[in-house]
Amino acid sequence: MIQLKAGQNTPLSADAIRFSAKATAALDVSALVVAENLRVFDTDDFVFYNQMATAGVALADDEVTVTLSQVRADAQAVLLVVSADPAPLGGLGPVTVTLSENRTPTAEFAITPLAGETALICFEVYRRGEAWKVRAVGQGYAGGLAVLLNAHGVEVDHPGPDAHVHSAQAETPHGHDHGAIPGPAAGAPLELSHGVERLWMIFEDAARSAAALLSARAYAGDRLDEELSAAVSDPATRNSPAGEAARQAAQQRYDDLIATAEANHGRDSDHLIQELVTADDQLPPALASWNSAAWDRPAAKADGIRLGELYANERGPLRIPYCVPVPLTRPLWIDTEYTAAVVPVVGALLARLRAADPTRRTRLDVIDLSGAFTGLIAPLLPLLNGPVVTDHSEISARIKALADQAELAEMAYSSGNFTPPTEHRVLLAADFPHGYQPVDAQRIGALMLRGDLIGLSIMIVGTDESESEDETIAVLSQACRHLPTLTDTPMFDPWTGSAWHLELDLLPPDPHRQARLLRVD
């Protein structure tokens, strides 16, 4: 049985799979059949204790069974969920979920919620061309099942055994199969509502092609060593023409294996490069390169932002956009010992966050003890939610105000009086953790769980504190998405563990171009 970690996936071979869960708390299991935008088509696509079956998905005996061949043809995925009602004190606690094929457990995923989550998306069973795969997700919702469902197009009139649900899906999206390499036919439209997913699919294709190349190189090298050792093992033939012929034949087989592997990888890369060129012209600005025509078109909403490009020079010229969803409820932590050195990185992120949802006003809360961001923030003063915090004594009050707003929003949601945020809030916490109190780290952790209710994105700038002796700061650091700023720092993809380097996008230095990208009026 495979032990999956968050983000990892594995192919499915059986038509019928079963999902089960165990924890110290009493759990309910459920499932959502979703389109490519991860929202349901209608109310029939939510399978739970009051609606125990839909096409290809059934709930019985605390297990969800998915018959893949019977899932509606226009569905992209089935989300497998656990929740608790009533919510246990302190949240669900550790949860272990299992996926079985032909009644044999094949994948297990252990989830330890950070703080207070009472509903979790555990697995995503999704189409990949003509096949199906399962991805370990582990996304938690402190607001419980109702918040999770609302995020996926299901509105809940009230929680509990008599809950009534109805679909919030405005329209059924057209399907878009990314498929295997090569990419879609020329002229195929890009669904802007799931640009991040499209780019991550390309990233997965690149990762698997890279892994195949690395595996072939390793195999060819090991085989060459074995054959050369055999060729020289017999002293009688070591320096003979036969020995030399054996060495040449071994080298030729090695060269042929490497040439074939690199040709296959090169072909894959060429297809992906062309697909990315096409996509870059179609993506909304927040996900496109600085040189894309998207920045000259009217602003368009995006489901994420681009952080930079992943590359591996030893594997060729392919560069993959590295993108993440918005709002950034999982904070971006920019690793640096010198805050001033990453100002162009933060500028690029702010430009993309502003572009991600042009229909909503952006409001900035900035903590900048060193004054490194003074020049960057100057043209954005109308967006500030109060003065820039430059004194450590003012940090706690600013973060507490955001945490209080998020808590009130959660209370409103639980009582049925919630109004979706009309603003995109951004917290930039620079120079962390110097000058911050332990309670500040705790509150930022709480904002990771509730911040989406006020439309909050979080960026932290400072040294990596994952090994800090302060447990609160260490836990916060470990929960963030770290962006290395040293070019020789490797990152590893979640599918194959192959190494990549990240070149972060920088805000161009030209003031006029900066103003255009930051959309300064």
Phi, psi and omega in degrees: 000134182279135173262107183272150170247163183305129180096340181281155178221167178208147180292154174251136181251334182271157177279326181251126179234152180237141180242128178221165184213153175217146180196172177289330177277155175286126186247149166252139174252149180205177183211149176234126174265119192232158175276188182293339177271011177063029175239150182291159175278316179203182186295335179295345185274004175252115181255119180208191190293341177260357179209090200269004179199149167214181185303114176083357183226131182218146178247127178200138175054045177060026175226147172255127176252129178244119174261102193300322182291345183255356177293141184309139191295334182267006178278143176267328187201163170239120179267128182255125197234147167235150179203169178227133178215112006286158182290129178290152178299126180086003178094190187289328189077186181301136180231136174241123181244148185228140173245130182242143173241130183053039178068011177249121179301128182240339180213137179229146184221118178263125185241129174242098181302146184290311184190106167085001181295137178240006173211142183223135163275113187269305181235149168242113175266116191225155178284143173222093188066234178270354184254179177233148176225166175235136178242135173283127185250291177076024181279126184254158180226112179293333179283359175088190185299325182298318179292318178302313182295318180299324179293344182242023169091010179248122177264135182248121180293319174201145181284172176108180186299334181259023184301140175249129183241151171211155188282139174256010182288120182287325182201159179273120182287154175285141180292152177215102180273116178293319177072182179272173176300133005278180185281191184292162180297154180303136178090355179294129183290148176264126178283105185295336183290346177225047179297321179298316180298317180300315182290325177290329174296319177296318177301317180297317177302316180296320181296318182289323176295319178297318180297322178296320178295313181297320178296317179296319178299316181295316180297314181298320179295315179297318181295319179298316179301316181296316183289324177292322178297318178295324183292332182254004184288333182263112181301334184290331183245000188304316183252020182268167174303324179295319178296317178297320178297321179295319179294319179294321179295320178297316179296322180294318178298320177299311181299321181293317179298314181295317181298317179295315181297317182288329176293318178297315180295320178296320178296315178300315182297319179300317178298316182291322177300316179294321178296321180291323176300315179295316182295322184299329179282340184259338184293154172291160186306320185300336182252355186264164176288165179298332183273358182291147175294348180301328182287348177260354179265166174304144183302143179227140182293146179230158179266007179189184177229153176271136179259329183168207181231139175263139183208165173212098187302328181289352179247008176116187190275356184298131176232127187253126174300132178258113188232154178223156180289159172238154359291161184277067178291333165271108189301148168272126179249111181271110185285118177196150172264348183232102185303319184299333184289340185252012178303316178297329177293312179296323177300317178297318180295318179296319178299317182286324176296320177297321183284340187296328179217083184292347181279346181247142176290141176264134175235131186251134166247118188240127172248115188218080184292329183272350182076014184295333186261012183303312181294320180294320186281337186310311180285353181255013182306323179297344182268351185290138175264065184105167182299153174298133179281115181242359180238133185299336181289346182260357185294309187300319182296321182292315180291323178298322180299318178294316180298321179296318179298319179293321179294319177296321178296322178293321177297319178296321180295316181296330181269359179084012182249023185282136173245123181304145182297142178257359180235154172258109180270142178227125174253120174252107181254094183268164177063023182288139006260012186294124180089352179268151177263157176306324180295333178294318177296321178298317181290324175296321175300319177295324179292334175299327183272327187245352188300330181297337179290340175246014178067039189264133168248142186238131172234132179240136179239123179168182178289151178295120183251023184296337178253020182298146175289339174280109187299322181297315180291320180297316180296318178299313181300317181294334182275349183273165173266111186273136177247105180289142180253356173269129189294340182265012179272117183281152169238153186238129182290154186281353184264317185235350182075015179289147182276139175225158172249147183248122170257107183289143175294143177241141174293125181305146186285338183296123184301320181293321179289322176303314181299320180292317182290325178280355180055046177282124182284000000 
